[in-house]
Each structure stands twice: as structure tokens, then as C-alpha cells.
């Protein structure tokens, strides 16, 4: 399925962190990627994420605006805006 790409805007990239804001139209995706660093996501808007995962698994996760979560390096997935509204989050990668 062809989807629109999420817009990634790099905000900071220094010796300690990389901070990127991701903005998704409804149905937009990041594309498949594997996280090379531990990271923290903070939702700017409510995020209704559809996560495509290795092995064909798909799951739906809702992250409320202002909420955050942390993950370890090695996570592989494609993040899709599974909602009907634009969504945005900020990702902080820990170097």
C-alpha cells in the first residue's frame, strides 16, 4: 500500500541527543525502520498509532497529547497515523 510519508523535522542533533518532530496526515507513515538508540516519544497531539511490526503483527496504540513513553534501541516498526486527524509527536534519541 502506498502511503504519504510523515514529515520529520530535525530540531536538535548534538553530541548527546537527536530531537525530531514527526507530523502525520491521516494515513501517513514513517516507513519501516529500526531504532539504533534508546528513545523517548512525547505526543504533541493525541496519537492514534497503527504499528506494523516484524512477523506481520499490527497493533493499535493511542497516546494522549502530552503523554510520553520510552523504548530501548532495537525496536523495528512502521508507524502509521491510524486516526482521522493529523497527529504529531517529538522523538528524543539518546546518544
ZADO-1210 file (C-alpha; in nm, 4 decimals, padded with zeros to 6 digits):
<atoms>
<atom x="00.0000" y="00.0000" z="00.0000" code="UNK" pos="1"/>
<atom x="00.1341" y="00.3429" z="-00.0924" code="UNK" pos="2"/>
<atom x="00.1038" y="00.5914" z="00.1907" code="UNK" pos="3"/>
<atom x="00.2110" y="00.9512" z="00.2331" code="UNK" pos="4"/>
<atom x="00.5343" y="00.9914" z="00.4286" code="UNK" pos="5"/>
<atom x="00.5259" y="01.1576" z="00.7693" code="UNK" pos="6"/>
<atom x="00.7208" y="01.4842" z="00.7799" code="UNK" pos="7"/>
<atom x="01.0309" y="01.4604" z="01.0013" code="UNK" pos="8"/>
<atom x="01.1775" y="01.7916" z="01.1180" code="UNK" pos="9"/>
<atom x="01.5094" y="01.7670" z="01.2988" code="UNK" pos="10"/>
<atom x="01.5188" y="02.0123" z="01.5877" code="UNK" pos="11"/>
<atom x="01.8465" y="01.9246" z="01.7656" code="UNK" pos="12"/>
<atom x="02.1351" y="01.6937" z="01.6790" code="UNK" pos="13"/>
<atom x="02.4306" y="01.7266" z="01.9137" code="UNK" pos="14"/>
<atom x="02.6713" y="01.5014" z="02.0985" code="UNK" pos="15"/>
<atom x="02.4061" y="01.3817" z="02.3472" code="UNK" pos="16"/>
<atom x="02.0643" y="01.3794" z="02.1761" code="UNK" pos="17"/>
<atom x="01.8818" y="01.3915" z="01.8456" code="UNK" pos="18"/>
<atom x="01.5377" y="01.5543" z="01.8656" code="UNK" pos="19"/>
<atom x="01.2955" y="01.5145" z="01.5756" code="UNK" pos="20"/>
<atom x="00.9336" y="01.6223" z="01.5396" code="UNK" pos="21"/>
<atom x="00.7132" y="01.3944" z="01.3301" code="UNK" pos="22"/>
<atom x="00.3926" y="01.5269" z="01.1719" code="UNK" pos="23"/>
<atom x="00.1492" y="01.2824" z="01.0119" code="UNK" pos="24"/>
<atom x="-00.1528" y="01.3447" z="00.7931" code="UNK" pos="25"/>
<atom x="-00.4213" y="01.0797" z="00.8428" code="UNK" pos="26"/>
<atom x="-00.2851" y="00.7552" z="00.6963" code="UNK" pos="27"/>
<atom x="00.0758" y="00.8819" z="00.6713" code="UNK" pos="28"/>
<atom x="00.3646" y="00.6584" z="00.7792" code="UNK" pos="29"/>
<atom x="00.7258" y="00.6712" z="00.8898" code="UNK" pos="30"/>
<atom x="00.8239" y="00.3731" z="00.6768" code="UNK" pos="31"/>
<atom x="00.9976" y="00.0660" z="00.8187" code="UNK" pos="32"/>
<atom x="01.2900" y="00.1493" z="01.0450" code="UNK" pos="33"/>
<atom x="01.4931" y="00.0097" z="01.3333" code="UNK" pos="34"/>
<atom x="01.5841" y="00.2383" z="01.6213" code="UNK" pos="35"/>
<atom x="01.9599" y="00.2473" z="01.6724" code="UNK" pos="36"/>
<atom x="01.9365" y="00.4328" z="02.0046" code="UNK" pos="37"/>
<atom x="01.7176" y="00.4370" z="02.3151" code="UNK" pos="38"/>
<atom x="01.4432" y="00.6945" z="02.2643" code="UNK" pos="39"/>
<atom x="01.1573" y="00.8866" z="02.4241" code="UNK" pos="40"/>
<atom x="00.8386" y="00.9860" z="02.2428" code="UNK" pos="41"/>
<atom x="00.6208" y="01.2752" z="02.3647" code="UNK" pos="42"/>
<atom x="00.2835" y="01.3194" z="02.1955" code="UNK" pos="43"/>
<atom x="00.2089" y="01.6765" z="02.0835" code="UNK" pos="44"/>
<atom x="-00.1430" y="01.5791" z="01.9735" code="UNK" pos="45"/>
<atom x="-00.3435" y="01.2693" z="02.0528" code="UNK" pos="46"/>
<atom x="-00.1691" y="00.9979" z="01.8525" code="UNK" pos="47"/>
<atom x="-00.3728" y="00.7060" z="01.7206" code="UNK" pos="48"/>
<atom x="-00.0829" y="00.4923" z="01.6004" code="UNK" pos="49"/>
<atom x="-00.1069" y="00.1764" z="01.3975" code="UNK" pos="50"/>
<atom x="00.2216" y="-00.0086" z="01.4463" code="UNK" pos="51"/>
<atom x="00.3306" y="-00.2618" z="01.1864" code="UNK" pos="52"/>
<atom x="00.5839" y="-00.4938" z="01.3498" code="UNK" pos="53"/>
<atom x="00.8145" y="-00.7723" z="01.2332" code="UNK" pos="54"/>
<atom x="00.6443" y="-01.1027" z="01.1632" code="UNK" pos="55"/>
<atom x="00.3306" y="-00.9350" z="01.0267" code="UNK" pos="56"/>
<atom x="00.1938" y="-00.8215" z="01.3634" code="UNK" pos="57"/>
<atom x="-00.0100" y="-00.4999" z="01.3694" code="UNK" pos="58"/>
<atom x="-00.1350" y="-00.3238" z="01.6787" code="UNK" pos="59"/>
<atom x="-00.3188" y="-00.0001" z="01.7541" code="UNK" pos="60"/>
<atom x="-00.1899" y="00.2282" z="02.0300" code="UNK" pos="61"/>
<atom x="-00.3406" y="00.5574" z="02.1482" code="UNK" pos="62"/>
<atom x="-00.1075" y="00.8063" z="02.3190" code="UNK" pos="63"/>
<atom x="-00.2794" y="01.1112" z="02.4695" code="UNK" pos="64"/>
<atom x="-00.1440" y="01.4588" z="02.3962" code="UNK" pos="65"/>
<atom x="00.1303" y="01.5375" z="02.6465" code="UNK" pos="66"/>
<atom x="00.1959" y="01.1732" z="02.7388" code="UNK" pos="67"/>
<atom x="00.5383" y="01.0159" z="02.6871" code="UNK" pos="68"/>
<atom x="00.6944" y="00.6716" z="02.6712" code="UNK" pos="69"/>
<atom x="01.0461" y="00.5278" z="02.6455" code="UNK" pos="70"/>
<atom x="01.1812" y="00.2390" z="02.4368" code="UNK" pos="71"/>
<atom x="01.5196" y="00.0670" z="02.4063" code="UNK" pos="72"/>
<atom x="01.7338" y="00.0585" z="02.0920" code="UNK" pos="73"/>
<atom x="01.6477" y="-00.2209" z="01.8520" code="UNK" pos="74"/>
<atom x="01.2736" y="-00.1582" z="01.8127" code="UNK" pos="75"/>
<atom x="01.1737" y="-00.2205" z="01.4497" code="UNK" pos="76"/>
<atom x="00.8399" y="-00.0992" z="01.3115" code="UNK" pos="77"/>
<atom x="00.6438" y="00.1205" z="01.0729" code="UNK" pos="78"/>
<atom x="00.4354" y="00.3872" z="01.2486" code="UNK" pos="79"/>
<atom x="00.1128" y="00.4887" z="01.0720" code="UNK" pos="80"/>
<atom x="-00.1409" y="00.7536" z="01.1697" code="UNK" pos="81"/>
<atom x="-00.4384" y="00.5231" z="01.2172" code="UNK" pos="82"/>
<atom x="-00.6723" y="00.8079" z="01.3106" code="UNK" pos="83"/>
<atom x="-00.8833" y="01.0570" z="01.1173" code="UNK" pos="84"/>
<atom x="-00.6963" y="01.3673" z="01.2387" code="UNK" pos="85"/>
<atom x="-00.3373" y="01.4860" z="01.1897" code="UNK" pos="86"/>
<atom x="-00.1021" y="01.3674" z="01.4641" code="UNK" pos="87"/>
<atom x="00.2378" y="01.4863" z="01.5874" code="UNK" pos="88"/>
<atom x="00.4992" y="01.3680" z="01.8312" code="UNK" pos="89"/>
<atom x="00.8535" y="01.4591" z="01.9297" code="UNK" pos="90"/>
<atom x="01.1153" y="01.1855" z="01.9450" code="UNK" pos="91"/>
<atom x="01.4282" y="01.2293" z="02.1574" code="UNK" pos="92"/>
<atom x="01.7019" y="00.9767" z="02.0769" code="UNK" pos="93"/>
<atom x="01.9655" y="00.9287" z="02.3489" code="UNK" pos="94"/>
<atom x="02.3192" y="00.9003" z="02.2128" code="UNK" pos="95"/>
</atoms>
